Amino acid sequence: MDKPNTWLISVFAVVLICFSLFAYLNAQANQSLLRPSIEDLDYKAFLLRPKPSIEDLEYKALDKKRANAEYAANRDFTDYEKFGSILFCNSSFNSRIEAATYSAEMELYISGKEADLSKWDSAIKDYENEKSKCKDVYPLVKQQ
């Protein structure tokens, strides 16, 4: 074969390979070559592992509720330090009690009937005792 025909066949083969690769990647959910989306990675990981059971989903829901309660407790305690109102203090301790309750329920899912909940019961009692000590830091002064 002469040189121009060899060159044309080589270019045609490279273009065909590039076109095939591009078509294949577009067929794979149109994801970027450099940075696949997190949703696609989660979906692919989901296909590799078995379907989660109801208990797993309930545990994850409890964990999410616990995290939200802890976030609310921290937020309300920051507001209590900032404004000094008894309402924020009570709300913070109520959220801490709620988070401890969710943690105890999560412990039940992990350990079953053998779960030792005394740690969580004592934490809840401690939070209730601390809640009774809440007071207004900046009380309104009564004018006569």
C-alpha positions in Angstrom: 0.0 0.0 0.0 1.1 3.5 -0.6 1.7 6.1 2.0 -1.6 8.2 1.5 -3.8 5.2 1.8 -2.1 4.0 5.0 -2.5 7.5 6.4 -6.2 7.7 5.5 -6.9 4.3 7.0 -5.1 5.3 10.2 -7.0 8.5 10.5 -10.3 6.8 9.8 -9.6 4.1 12.5 -8.8 6.8 15.1 -11.9 8.8 14.2 -14.0 5.6 14.4 -12.6 4.7 17.8 -13.2 8.2 19.1 -16.7 8.3 17.8 -17.4 4.8 19.3 -16.0 5.9 22.7 -18.0 9.1 22.7 -21.3 7.2 21.8 -20.6 4.7 24.5 -20.0 7.3 27.2 -23.1 9.2 26.1 -25.1 6.1 26.5 -23.9 5.8 30.1 -26.3 8.4 31.5 -24.6 11.4 29.9 -22.1 11.9 32.6 -19.0 14.0 32.3 -15.7 12.3 31.5 -13.8 14.1 34.2 -16.2 14.4 37.1 -19.1 11.9 37.4 -22.0 13.1 39.5 -22.5 11.8 43.0 -25.9 10.5 42.2 -24.5 8.3 39.5 -21.9 6.9 41.9 -24.5 6.2 44.5 -26.7 4.5 42.0 -23.8 2.3 40.8 -22.8 1.5 44.4 -26.5 0.6 45.0 -26.4 -1.9 42.2 -23.3 -3.6 43.7 -24.8 -4.2 47.1 -28.0 -5.9 48.1 -31.2 -4.0 48.7 -31.3 -2.6 52.2 -33.7 -4.1 54.6 -36.5 -2.2 56.4 -34.4 -2.2 59.6 -31.5 -0.6 57.8 -33.8 2.2 56.5 -35.3 2.7 59.9 -31.9 2.9 61.5 -30.8 5.5 58.9 -34.0 7.5 59.6 -33.3 7.4 63.3 -29.7 8.5 62.7 -30.9 11.4 60.6 -33.5 12.4 63.3 -30.7 12.2 66.0 -28.4 14.4 63.9 -31.2 17.0 63.4 -32.0 17.0 67.1 -28.3 17.5 68.0 -28.1 20.3 65.5 -31.2 22.0 67.0 -29.8 21.6 70.5 -26.5 23.2 69.5 -28.3 26.0 67.7 -30.6 26.7 70.6 -27.8 26.7 73.1 -25.9 29.2 71.0 -29.1 31.4 71.0 -29.3 31.0 74.7 -25.7 32.2 75.2 -26.4 35.1 72.8 -29.8 36.2 74.1 -30.0 34.6 77.6 -33.7 33.6 77.3 -35.0 30.6 79.3 -36.9 29.6 76.2 -33.8 28.8 74.3 -32.3 26.9 77.2 -35.4 24.7 77.6 -35.5 24.1 73.9 -31.9 23.1 73.8 -32.3 20.6 76.6 -35.5 19.2 75.0 -33.6 18.7 71.8 -30.7 17.0 73.7 -33.3 14.6 75.4 -34.8 13.9 72.0 -31.3 13.1 70.5 -30.5 10.8 73.5 -33.9 9.0 72.9 -33.1 8.5 69.2 -29.6 7.2 70.2 -31.2 4.7 72.6 -33.5 3.5 69.8 -30.5 3.1 67.5 -28.8 1.1 70.2 -31.8 -1.2 70.3 -31.5 -1.8 66.5 -27.8 -2.6 66.9 -27.9 -4.8 70.0 -31.5 -6.0 70.0 -32.8 -7.2 73.4 -29.3 -7.3 74.9 -28.9 -3.5 74.6 -27.7 -1.7 77.7 -29.8 1.5 77.8 -28.7 2.6 81.2 -26.2 5.0 79.7 -28.9 6.7 77.7 -31.4 6.7 80.6 -28.8 8.4 82.9 -28.0 11.0 80.1 -31.7 11.8 79.8 -32.0 12.2 83.6 -28.9 14.5 83.6 -30.4 16.6 80.8 -33.7 16.9 82.7 -31.8 18.0 85.9 -29.8 20.6 83.9 -33.0 21.8 82.2 -34.5 22.6 85.7 -31.5 24.9 86.2 -32.4 27.1 83.2 -33.0 30.7 84.0 -33.1 34.0 82.2 -29.6 35.5 82.1 -30.9 39.0 81.2 -34.2 39.2 83.1 -36.5 42.1 82.3 -36.3 44.7 85.0 -39.7 45.6 86.5 -40.3 49.3 86.6 -42.3 50.9 89.3 
